[in-house]
Amino acid sequence: MCIRDRYKFDVGFIGEVNTSYLININYRDQRYSINSITPINLTLKSCEMGFVLSNGRCFRCPKDFFTMNGETCEACLPNSECPGGKEIKAVPGYWRASNASRLSLKCKIPGACKNLSASRKLFAQDTSKNQNSSLGVCD
């Protein structure tokens, strides 16, 4: 398709993940006697986080599943909720040390993990007493 000397190309490409390819595009325009070859380096990357590769396509892990490695969708962990993709959320009354943690631990302080703002408040109280404290990710 040509619009005011601009060209639009729709190109499909199938290849192996984590592999690089060199594509040469040959352009000829007889009006101006132009013959040009443009090399393009193309690297097919693996699926983005929260997706897994299956039959050459990337699929998002469904509800009640998650992925941390991009290779397989795993069933949601105990005391957690998984809306799909890479997300794991601790159920109320539980917390996780970080977004990379696989464990949801029971809160030892009643009410500390009701919501993130409450945990930040408690964290601020602990740090104001010069105590080394980290509450992790509360949901």
Solvent accessible surface area in square Angstrom, and as a share of the most:
residue,aa,sasa,rsa
1,M,149,0.67
2,C,69,0.42
3,I,109,0.55
4,R,222,0.81
5,D,95,0.49
6,R,192,0.70
7,Y,88,0.33
8,K,119,0.51
9,F,130,0.54
10,D,129,0.67
11,V,116,0.67
12,G,73,0.70
13,F,83,0.35
14,I,170,0.86
15,G,31,0.30
16,E,122,0.55
17,V,48,0.28
18,N,108,0.56
19,T,50,0.29
20,S,77,0.50
21,Y,63,0.24
22,L,112,0.56
23,I,48,0.24
24,N,91,0.47
25,I,64,0.33
26,N,77,0.39
27,Y,64,0.24
28,R,166,0.61
29,D,15,0.08
30,Q,173,0.77
31,R,153,0.56
32,Y,134,0.51
33,S,106,0.68
34,I,76,0.39
35,N,104,0.54
36,S,42,0.27
37,I,111,0.57
38,T,69,0.40
39,P,86,0.54
40,I,73,0.37
41,N,129,0.66
42,L,54,0.27
43,T,59,0.34
44,L,41,0.21
45,K,151,0.64
46,S,66,0.43
47,C,21,0.13
48,E,124,0.56
49,M,103,0.46
50,G,2,0.02
51,F,56,0.23
52,V,16,0.09
53,L,75,0.37
54,S,48,0.31
55,N,152,0.78
56,G,66,0.64
57,R,172,0.63
58,C,64,0.38
59,F,103,0.43
60,R,124,0.45
61,C,0,0.00
62,P,76,0.48
63,K,144,0.61
64,D,78,0.40
65,F,77,0.32
66,F,0,0.00
67,T,0,0.00
68,M,46,0.20
69,N,79,0.41
70,G,20,0.19
71,E,127,0.57
72,T,77,0.45
73,C,44,0.26
74,E,49,0.22
75,A,65,0.50
76,C,36,0.22
77,L,41,0.20
78,P,107,0.67
79,N,62,0.32
80,S,16,0.10
81,E,91,0.41
82,C,5,0.03
83,P,54,0.34
84,G,0,0.00
85,G,3,0.03
86,K,116,0.49
87,E,74,0.33
88,I,9,0.05
89,K,87,0.37
90,A,3,0.02
91,V,35,0.20
92,P,105,0.66
93,G,32,0.31
94,Y,45,0.17
95,W,58,0.20
96,R,6,0.02
97,A,63,0.49
98,S,48,0.31
99,N,120,0.61
100,A,79,0.62
101,S,22,0.14
102,R,101,0.37
103,L,120,0.60
104,S,12,0.08
105,L,79,0.39
106,K,138,0.58
107,C,21,0.13
108,K,193,0.82
109,I,87,0.44
110,P,128,0.81
111,G,37,0.36
112,A,9,0.07
113,C,6,0.04
114,K,152,0.65
115,N,74,0.38
116,L,78,0.39
117,S,70,0.45
118,A,31,0.24
119,S,4,0.03
120,R,158,0.58
121,K,135,0.57
122,L,36,0.18
123,F,82,0.34
124,A,57,0.44
125,Q,93,0.42
126,D,26,0.14
127,T,55,0.32
128,S,88,0.56
129,K,133,0.56
130,N,142,0.73
131,Q,96,0.43
132,N,162,0.83
133,S,36,0.23
134,S,91,0.59
135,L,35,0.18
136,G,27,0.26
137,V,41,0.24
138,C,2,0.01
139,D,54,0.28
